[in-house]
Amino acid sequence: MILKKIDSITLSGYVVHGNQLGTKIGFPTANVAVLETENIPSLGVYAVFVKFENQILKGMLNIGLRPTIPEKEKQIFIEVHIFDFNENLYEKFISLEILYFIRNEMKFESLEKLKSQLEEDKIIVKSLI
């Protein structure tokens, strides 16, 4: 595991529809179409604060190609799982304050192994923020 404090990176954008896979494995995510792509850090998992309207929420962010999921077209996805949150964010503006780099993006043998790793990531992120 790699763990590194991040110096003030914020990404902002609108939440767009995804393929709902995160919901199916118990980790629903908000897929963010960021407005400025110059500040996107390297691929991986991060601990973040999510700013939405007047709320500051905690979550874990994945920036990556989602190598475990077969995609027709490879592109970078920016998706955040917000802890203890179940509101509809589609087409809402959110900001992500990136706090810690947790680990590099990985390819898993199955969705079950991905889910198991996400459970571990969640414990780490919650202990940090």
C-alpha positions as CSV (number, residue, x, y, z in Angstrom):
1,M,0.0,0.0,0.0
2,I,1.1,3.5,-0.8
3,L,-0.1,6.3,1.4
4,K,0.8,9.9,0.7
5,K,-0.6,13.3,1.9
6,I,-1.7,15.4,-1.1
7,D,-1.0,19.2,-1.2
8,S,-4.3,20.9,-2.1
9,I,-5.7,19.5,-5.3
10,T,-9.4,20.3,-5.9
11,L,-11.4,18.9,-8.8
12,S,-14.9,20.2,-9.6
13,G,-17.6,19.2,-12.0
14,Y,-21.1,17.9,-12.6
15,V,-22.2,14.4,-11.7
16,V,-23.1,12.3,-14.8
17,H,-24.8,9.0,-15.3
18,G,-22.6,5.9,-15.2
19,N,-23.3,2.2,-15.7
20,Q,-24.5,1.6,-12.1
21,L,-21.9,-1.1,-11.4
22,G,-20.8,0.5,-8.1
23,T,-24.4,0.3,-6.8
24,K,-24.5,-3.4,-7.8
25,I,-21.4,-4.2,-5.7
26,G,-22.4,-2.0,-2.7
27,F,-20.2,1.0,-3.5
28,P,-22.4,3.5,-5.4
29,T,-20.3,6.3,-7.0
30,A,-20.9,9.7,-8.4
31,N,-19.2,9.9,-11.8
32,V,-17.8,13.4,-12.1
33,A,-17.3,15.2,-15.4
34,V,-14.6,17.6,-14.3
35,L,-14.5,21.0,-15.7
36,E,-10.7,21.5,-15.8
37,T,-8.6,18.4,-16.6
38,E,-5.2,20.0,-16.1
39,N,-5.2,19.3,-12.3
40,I,-6.2,15.6,-12.5
41,P,-3.6,13.6,-10.5
42,S,-2.3,10.2,-11.3
43,L,-4.5,7.1,-11.5
44,G,-5.4,5.6,-8.2
45,V,-7.6,5.7,-5.1
46,Y,-7.7,8.8,-2.9
47,A,-9.3,10.0,0.4
48,V,-11.4,13.1,-0.3
49,F,-13.8,15.7,1.1
50,V,-16.8,16.1,-1.2
51,K,-18.3,19.6,-1.2
52,F,-22.0,19.7,-2.3
53,E,-24.2,22.7,-1.7
54,N,-23.5,23.5,2.0
55,Q,-22.3,20.1,3.0
56,I,-18.8,18.7,3.4
57,L,-18.9,14.9,3.1
58,K,-16.2,12.2,3.3
59,G,-15.5,9.8,0.6
60,M,-13.0,7.8,-1.5
61,L,-12.2,8.7,-5.1
62,N,-11.1,6.5,-7.9
63,I,-9.3,8.1,-10.9
64,G,-8.7,5.5,-13.5
65,L,-9.4,3.3,-16.5
66,R,-11.3,0.7,-14.4
67,P,-9.2,-2.2,-15.7
68,T,-11.4,-4.8,-14.0
69,I,-14.4,-3.7,-16.0
70,P,-14.4,-4.6,-19.7
71,E,-15.0,-1.3,-21.5
72,K,-15.4,-0.8,-25.2
73,E,-13.5,2.5,-25.1
74,K,-10.8,3.1,-22.5
75,Q,-11.1,6.5,-20.9
76,I,-10.3,8.0,-17.5
77,F,-13.2,7.9,-15.1
78,I,-13.4,10.1,-12.0
79,E,-15.8,8.5,-9.6
80,V,-16.4,9.1,-5.9
81,H,-18.0,6.9,-3.3
82,I,-19.5,9.2,-0.6
83,F,-19.8,7.6,2.9
84,D,-23.2,7.5,4.5
85,F,-24.9,9.4,1.7
86,N,-27.8,8.4,-0.6
87,E,-29.1,11.6,-2.2
88,N,-29.5,11.9,-6.0
89,L,-26.5,14.0,-7.3
90,Y,-27.1,13.6,-11.0
91,E,-26.4,16.9,-12.8
92,K,-25.4,18.6,-9.5
93,F,-22.1,20.4,-9.1
94,I,-19.7,19.0,-6.6
95,S,-16.1,19.7,-5.6
96,L,-13.5,17.1,-4.5
97,E,-10.8,18.1,-2.2
98,I,-8.1,15.4,-2.5
99,L,-6.4,14.7,0.8
100,Y,-4.5,11.5,0.6
101,F,-3.3,9.1,-2.1
102,I,-4.2,5.6,-0.9
103,R,-3.0,3.2,-3.6
104,N,-2.4,2.8,-7.4
105,E,-5.2,1.5,-9.6
106,M,-5.3,-2.3,-9.9
107,K,-6.9,-4.9,-12.0
108,F,-8.8,-7.6,-10.1
109,E,-9.6,-11.2,-11.1
110,S,-13.3,-10.7,-10.2
111,L,-15.8,-8.1,-9.0
112,E,-15.8,-9.9,-5.7
113,K,-12.1,-9.3,-5.3
114,L,-12.6,-5.6,-6.3
115,K,-15.4,-5.3,-3.6
116,S,-13.1,-6.8,-1.0
117,Q,-10.3,-4.3,-1.8
118,L,-12.9,-1.5,-1.7
119,E,-13.9,-2.6,1.8
120,E,-10.2,-2.4,2.8
121,D,-9.8,1.0,1.2
122,K,-12.9,2.3,3.0
123,I,-11.4,1.4,6.4
124,I,-8.1,3.1,5.5
125,V,-9.9,6.3,4.2
126,K,-12.2,6.5,7.2
127,S,-9.2,6.2,9.6
128,L,-7.6,9.2,7.8
129,I,-10.4,11.7,7.5
